[in-house]
């Protein structure tokens, strides 16, 4: 279980389970979307402060790997 104690040190102890995050494009800038792994429901979005900057990741939430396309051999 992830906990935020001790307060004030801006750190999380442990990983957030049953959650993942993925990169998204919001208005031309990179943002992060948090998702529930069991239901697939999108839970929260971290938007960038401006169009030129990227948003920061959610703390302690694992990052989804994008599926890679394998080229077909002929």
C-alpha positions in Angstrom: 0.0 0.0 0.0 1.3 3.5 -0.8 1.4 6.0 2.0 2.4 9.6 2.0 3.9 9.6 5.6 5.9 11.3 6.9 4.2 14.5 5.8 6.3 17.4 4.5 9.0 15.4 2.7 7.1 15.4 -0.6 7.7 11.6 -1.1 5.5 8.5 -1.3 6.6 5.2 0.3 5.7 2.3 -1.9 4.0 1.9 -5.3 0.4 2.8 -6.1 -1.2 -0.6 -7.0 -4.0 -1.1 -9.6 -3.1 2.2 -11.4 -1.1 3.1 -14.4 -0.3 6.3 -16.4 0.2 7.0 -20.0 1.4 10.0 -22.0 -1.2 12.0 -23.8 -1.2 15.1 -26.1 -3.2 18.0 -24.8 -3.4 21.0 -27.0 0.0 20.2 -28.5 1.8 19.7 -25.2 2.5 16.4 -23.4 0.4 15.5 -20.4 -0.2 12.4 -18.3 -3.4 10.5 -17.8 -4.0 8.1 -14.8 -6.0 5.0 -15.4 -7.5 2.2 -13.3 -6.0 -1.1 -14.4 -9.0 -3.3 -13.4 -11.8 -1.3 -15.1 -9.8 0.7 -17.6 -11.5 3.9 -16.4 -9.5 7.2 -16.8 -9.3 8.8 -13.4 -7.2 12.0 -13.6 -5.2 14.1 -16.1 -2.2 16.3 -15.3 -2.2 19.2 -17.8 0.9 21.2 -18.6 1.1 24.8 -17.3 1.6 26.1 -20.8 1.7 24.7 -24.3 5.5 24.7 -24.4 6.1 22.8 -21.2 5.3 19.1 -20.5 3.4 18.1 -17.4 5.0 16.2 -14.5 4.2 12.5 -13.9 1.9 11.2 -11.2 4.1 10.1 -8.2 4.4 6.4 -7.6 2.2 5.3 -10.5 3.6 2.8 -13.0 4.0 3.9 -16.6 2.2 1.9 -19.3 4.4 0.5 -22.1 3.2 1.2 -25.6 2.7 -1.8 -27.7 5.4 -2.1 -30.4 4.5 -3.1 -34.0 6.5 -5.9 -35.3 7.2 -5.7 -39.1 5.9 -8.7 -41.1 8.6 -10.7 -42.7 8.2 -11.6 -46.3 
